[in-house]
Amino acid sequence: MSALMQDTGALGAMLLRHAPRPGVWPTALPRLWAIRQDAPGGEFAHALQPAAFCLIAQGAKEVLLGDDRYVYDAARFMVFTTDLPVSGRVIEATPERPYLCLRLDFDPEEVAELVARSGPPRAAAASTPSVPPMDGTTQAGDDPGRGLFVSAVTSEMLDASARLMQLLDHPEDHAALAPMAMRELVYRVLRSEQGERLAQVARADSQTQRVHRAIRWLKTHYAQPLRIESLAKEAHMSASSLHHHFRALTAMSPLQYQKQLRLQEARRLLIAEGLEVARAGHAVGYESPSQFSREYSRLYGAPPSRDAAKRRDAPSARFPA
């Protein structure tokens, strides 16, 4: 057994202790999550995934961003450089060998400080990926402008992840050591072969940072009518430049992104708060109930009322990434 596989097994054992049942489990350390699923998923789970580092210790998963499909497992880590509406499902898991994943949400200020201190990240490989796609899959994500990428796990990254998880057993050390452990893990991502893609978000003069500013506005004002000219002004870009770079980062237009935000929030209102369909649609900015129902059905595969009734009885262990 290779040292990398041994390290992955040790990390999996720690994740298993902190995720005793299927679900997304917050830990005692802020921004750190332990994720478990005991069987492959059927339908895709939809959510707005925050900027984060995801490392699988056991199992495999596929994630959809627009028309792009990404697959990752214990040999590959996944990074979201900005908040992205994605869908995902576990494709490899059993009760005996459950899917186990560590997720660390990024702190933008921490990323910016590390970029300033550590200098330019290593350039991405120009040709073939260092880890080939899994058998029978096609791996998206070669576009360097995309806000989601998959890359090869390193022993240094696994070691930093394991030490961060080990801290959960020593609460007396959290205040002194947890910030350093998290910084090291983010540093390892920045020094990876595609770390420049994360660094771009931290650079105030980059097009990626300007698009990120537009995304923050959309998240706050998703229920308002969208005027591209106003959004472009908010991002300090021309309308054409915003549209081009927004699609490059998110694989969708600003209008499509807003629609995803609206429908995901409407779904939450229907399921978690029990709102009526018309009220939920109106609350997220739809003036036409028929348009709301049509777009909801297109995304989730069923009309709002039927989907909400089904979801209220479904397990809560579903998650996008």
C-alpha positions in Angstrom: 0.0 0.0 0.0 1.4 3.4 -1.0 2.0 6.1 1.6 -0.6 8.3 -0.1 -3.2 5.5 0.3 -2.3 5.0 3.9 -2.7 8.8 4.6 -6.1 8.7 2.8 -7.2 5.8 5.0 -6.1 7.6 8.2 -8.0 10.7 7.1 -11.1 8.6 6.3 -11.1 7.1 9.8 -11.1 10.6 11.3 -13.9 11.8 9.1 -15.9 8.7 10.0 -15.7 9.6 13.7 -16.9 13.1 13.0 -19.7 12.1 10.6 -21.4 9.3 12.5 -24.3 9.2 10.1 -24.9 10.3 6.5 -25.1 14.1 6.2 -23.0 17.3 6.2 -21.6 17.7 9.7 -20.2 21.0 11.0 -17.2 20.5 13.2 -15.9 22.4 16.2 -13.6 24.4 13.8 -15.3 27.1 11.8 -15.5 26.5 8.0 -14.5 22.9 8.4 -17.1 20.2 7.5 -17.2 16.4 7.5 -19.4 14.8 4.9 -20.7 11.2 4.6 -23.0 9.2 2.4 -23.5 5.5 2.6 -24.9 4.8 -0.9 -24.7 6.3 -4.4 -27.1 9.1 -5.0 -30.0 8.9 -7.5 -31.1 12.4 -8.4 -28.7 15.3 -8.4 -28.8 17.6 -5.3 -28.9 21.3 -6.2 -27.3 24.0 -4.1 -25.3 27.2 -4.1 -21.8 25.8 -3.3 -19.6 28.4 -1.5 -15.9 28.9 -2.4 -14.3 25.8 -0.8 -11.7 23.1 -0.9 -13.1 19.5 -1.1 -11.0 16.4 -0.4 -12.4 12.9 -0.7 -10.9 10.2 1.6 -13.2 7.4 0.3 -15.7 7.1 -2.6 -16.3 9.3 -5.6 -18.6 12.1 -6.8 -19.8 13.9 -9.9 -20.6 17.6 -10.0 -22.4 19.5 -12.8 -21.8 23.2 -13.5 -23.9 24.3 -16.4 -23.0 21.8 -19.1 -19.7 20.9 -17.6 -19.2 17.6 -15.7 -16.5 17.0 -13.1 -15.7 13.7 -11.4 -13.4 13.4 -8.4 -12.3 10.8 -5.9 -9.5 10.2 -3.4 -6.8 10.9 -6.0 -8.3 14.3 -6.9 -9.4 17.3 -4.9 -12.0 19.8 -6.0 -11.9 23.6 -5.6 -14.7 26.2 -5.9 -13.1 29.6 -6.3 -16.4 31.4 -6.0 -20.0 30.7 -5.0 -21.5 28.5 -7.8 -24.9 27.0 -8.3 -24.1 23.4 -8.9 -25.7 19.9 -8.7 -23.9 16.8 -7.5 -24.3 13.2 -6.5 -22.2 10.5 -5.0 -21.4 7.8 -7.5 -19.3 5.4 -5.3 -20.3 4.5 -1.8 -21.5 1.5 0.3 -22.5 1.1 4.0 -19.2 -0.7 4.5 -17.1 1.9 2.6 -19.1 5.1 2.8 -18.3 8.3 0.8 -16.2 10.5 3.1 -15.2 14.0 2.3 -13.5 17.0 4.1 -14.7 20.5 3.1 -12.9 23.7 4.1 -14.7 26.9 3.1 -12.3 29.7 2.0 -11.9 32.9 3.9 -11.3 35.5 1.1 -9.1 37.7 3.3 -6.9 34.7 4.3 -6.5 33.7 0.6 -5.6 37.3 -0.3 -3.0 37.5 2.4 -1.4 34.2 1.4 -1.3 35.2 -2.2 0.5 38.5 -1.2 3.0 36.7 1.0 3.7 33.6 -1.1 4.2 35.1 -4.5 2.9 33.8 -7.8 1.4 30.3 -7.6 2.9 27.5 -9.8 1.6 27.6 -13.4 -0.9 24.9 -14.4 0.3 22.1 -16.6 -0.1 23.0 -20.2 -1.1 19.6 -21.6 -2.5 16.5 -20.0 -3.7 16.4 -16.4 -1.4 14.8 -13.9 -4.2 12.4 -12.9 -6.2 11.0 -15.8 -10.0 10.9 -15.8 -11.7 8.0 -14.0 -12.6 5.1 -16.2 -15.7 5.8 -18.3 -15.8 9.5 -17.5 -15.1 12.7 -19.3 -13.4 15.4 -17.2 -14.4 19.0 -17.8 -12.6 21.9 -16.4 -9.7 22.6 -18.7 -10.9 26.2 -19.2 -8.5 28.2 -16.9 -11.2 30.8 -16.4 -13.7 28.5 -14.8 -14.4 28.9 -11.1 -14.3 25.1 -10.4 -11.4 22.8 -11.0 -10.2 19.3 -10.1 -6.5 18.5 -9.6 -4.2 15.8 -8.2 -4.0 15.4 -4.5 -0.4 15.7 -3.0 1.0 14.0 0.1 1.6 17.5 1.6 -2.1 18.3 1.1 -3.2 15.1 2.7 -0.8 15.6 5.6 -2.1 19.2 6.2 -5.7 17.9 6.0 -5.0 15.1 8.5 -3.4 17.4 11.0 -6.4 19.8 10.8 -8.8 16.9 11.5 -6.6 15.7 14.4 -7.0 19.1 16.0 -10.7 18.3 16.6 -9.6 15.9 19.3 -7.7 18.6 21.1 -10.0 21.6 21.8 -7.5 23.2 24.0 -5.2 23.7 20.9 -7.9 25.2 18.6 -7.2 28.9 19.3 -3.5 28.6 18.8 -3.1 25.9 16.1 -6.3 25.8 14.0 -5.7 29.1 12.2 -2.2 27.9 11.2 -3.5 24.5 10.1 -6.2 26.1 7.9 -3.7 28.5 6.4 -1.4 25.7 5.5 -4.1 23.8 3.8 -5.1 26.9 1.7 -1.4 27.5 1.0 -1.1 23.9 -0.4 -4.0 24.6 -2.7 -2.3 27.8 -3.9 0.9 26.0 -4.5 -0.8 23.2 -6.5 -0.6 23.0 -10.2 -3.8 25.0 -10.7 -3.4 27.3 -7.7 -3.4 30.4 -9.9 -7.1 29.9 -10.5 -7.8 30.4 -6.8 -5.3 33.3 -6.6 -7.1 35.2 -9.3 -10.1 35.7 -7.0 -7.8 37.5 -4.4 -6.3 40.0 -6.8 -8.2 43.3 -6.7 -7.4 44.2 -10.3 -8.3 40.9 -11.9 -11.4 40.3 -14.1 -12.2 37.3 -11.8 -12.4 39.6 -8.8 -14.7 42.0 -10.7 -17.0 39.1 -11.6 -16.9 38.0 -7.9 -18.2 41.5 -7.0 -21.1 41.0 -9.4 -21.8 37.6 -7.9 -22.0 39.1 -4.4 -24.5 41.6 -5.7 -26.6 39.0 -7.3 -26.7 36.9 -4.1 -28.0 39.9 -2.1 -30.5 41.2 -4.7 -31.5 38.0 -6.6 -35.3 38.9 -6.2 -34.9 42.2 -8.0 -35.2 42.7 -11.7 -31.8 42.3 -13.3 -30.4 45.1 -15.5 -27.0 44.0 -17.0 -25.9 47.6 -17.3 -26.4 48.3 -13.6 -24.7 45.0 -12.7 -21.7 45.8 -14.9 -21.4 49.2 -13.3 -21.4 47.5 -9.9 -18.5 45.3 -11.1 -16.6 48.2 -12.8 -16.8 46.5 -16.2 -18.5 47.0 -19.5 -21.7 45.0 -20.1 -20.0 42.9 -22.8 -16.9 42.3 -20.7 -19.0 41.3 -17.7 -21.1 38.8 -19.8 -17.9 37.2 -21.3 -16.0 36.9 -18.0 -19.1 35.9 -16.0 -19.8 33.0 -18.3 -16.1 32.0 -18.3 -16.1 31.8 -14.5 -19.5 30.3 -13.8 -20.5 28.5 -17.1 -23.7 30.5 -17.3 -24.9 34.1 -17.9 -25.7 36.5 -15.1 -29.4 36.0 -15.8 -29.1 32.2 -15.6 -27.1 32.5 -12.4 -29.9 34.7 -10.9 -32.5 32.2 -12.0 -30.6 29.4 -10.2 -30.5 31.5 -7.0 -34.2 32.3 -7.2 -35.3 28.7 -7.8 -33.0 27.3 -5.0 -34.4 29.8 -2.5 -38.0 29.1 -3.7 -37.3 25.4 -3.1 -36.1 26.1 0.4 -39.2 28.2 1.1 -41.5 25.5 -0.1 -39.8 22.7 1.8 -38.5 24.2 5.0 -41.1 26.9 5.6 -44.1 25.4 3.9 -45.0 28.4 1.7 -47.6 28.0 -0.9 -46.3 27.8 -4.5 -47.5 31.3 -5.6 -46.1 33.0 -2.5 -42.8 31.3 -2.8 -42.5 32.3 -6.5 -43.4 35.9 -5.7 -41.0 36.0 -2.8 -38.0 35.3 -5.0 -39.0 37.7 -7.8 -41.4 35.9 -10.1 -44.4 38.0 -11.2 -45.9 35.1 -13.3 -46.8 31.9 -11.4 -46.9 30.0 -14.6 -43.3 31.1 -15.5 -42.2 30.2 -12.0 -43.8 26.7 -12.2 -42.4 26.1 -15.7 -38.8 27.1 -14.8 -38.9 25.2 -11.5 -40.1 22.0 -13.3 -37.3 22.4 -15.8 -34.6 22.5 -13.2 -36.0 20.0 -10.6 -37.9 17.7 -12.9 -41.3 18.1 -11.2 -43.8 20.9 -10.5 -43.1 22.9 -7.3 -45.9 21.4 -5.2 -45.1 17.8 -6.1 -41.4 18.3 -5.7 -41.8 19.9 -2.3 -44.0 17.1 -1.0 -41.5 14.5 -2.2 -38.5 16.4 -0.6 -40.2 16.8 2.8 -40.1 13.0 3.1 -36.6 12.5 1.6 -33.4 12.0 3.6 -31.5 15.1 4.6 -28.1 13.7 3.7 -28.1 15.1 0.1 -25.5 17.7 -0.7 -24.0 19.1 -3.9 -20.2 18.8 -3.2 
